[in-house]
């Protein structure tokens, strides 16, 4: 999976709502891709804070906001996806 594919299913994955194959692919990508792994960690921290009904960690919120801002100013490119993809690139 690449960054864009993971982004589409990340919340479902974190909620345990993906099938086993998708879960394995997302997990493998999160281990290999620092950017997506950090995003998943921040989402998990926020989810845990909401479950405790406390304020989310301010550092987690800052990281999530910075990540969102980085996507607006420096969105993932095809090169990023190829770098983090677990499938070999196709040759045209």
C-alpha positions in Angstrom: 0.0 0.0 0.0 1.1 3.6 -0.5 0.5 6.7 1.6 -2.7 7.7 -0.2 -4.2 4.2 0.0 -3.4 4.1 3.8 -4.9 7.5 4.3 -8.2 6.3 2.9 -8.5 3.4 5.3 -6.5 4.5 8.3 -9.4 5.4 10.6 -11.2 2.1 9.8 -7.9 0.2 10.4 -7.5 1.9 13.8 -11.1 1.1 14.7 -10.5 -2.5 13.8 -13.0 -2.4 10.9 -10.8 -3.6 8.1 -10.5 -7.1 6.8 -7.4 -9.1 7.8 -5.5 -8.6 4.5 -6.0 -4.8 4.5 -5.0 -4.7 8.2 -1.8 -6.5 7.4 -1.0 -4.2 4.5 -1.7 -1.1 6.5 0.3 -2.4 9.4 3.3 -3.1 7.1 3.1 0.4 5.6 2.9 2.0 9.0 6.0 0.2 10.1 7.9 1.4 6.9 6.6 4.9 6.6 7.5 7.3 9.3 5.0 10.0 8.2 2.0 7.6 8.2 3.1 5.9 11.3 3.2 9.3 13.1 -0.2 10.1 11.8 -1.6 6.8 13.1 0.0 7.4 16.5 -1.5 10.8 16.8 -5.0 9.5 15.9 -4.6 6.7 18.4 -3.6 9.2 21.2 -6.6 11.4 20.3 -8.9 8.3 20.3 -7.6 7.2 23.7 -8.0 10.7 25.1 -11.6 10.8 23.9 -12.2 7.4 25.4 -11.0 8.7 28.7 -13.0 11.9 28.2 -10.0 14.0 28.9 -8.3 16.7 26.9 -6.0 15.3 24.2 -2.3 15.7 24.8 -1.4 19.2 23.6 1.8 17.9 21.9 -0.3 15.3 20.0 -2.7 18.0 18.9 0.2 20.2 17.7 1.7 17.2 15.8 -1.6 16.5 14.1 -2.1 20.2 13.2 1.5 20.3 11.8 0.9 17.1 9.9 -2.3 18.5 8.4 -0.5 21.7 7.5 2.3 19.8 5.9 -0.1 18.0 3.7 -1.5 21.3 2.5 2.0 22.8 1.8 3.9 19.6 0.9 1.3 16.9 -0.2 2.6 13.3 -0.7 3.8 12.8 -4.2 4.0 9.8 -6.4 7.7 9.6 -5.4 6.7 9.4 -1.7 4.2 6.7 -2.5 6.8 4.7 -4.5 9.3 5.1 -1.7 7.0 3.7 0.9 5.0 1.3 -1.3 5.1 -2.4 -0.4 4.4 -3.4 -4.0 7.0 -3.1 -6.8 6.4 -0.3 -9.3 4.9 -1.3 -12.6 6.8 -0.7 -15.9 4.8 0.8 -18.7 
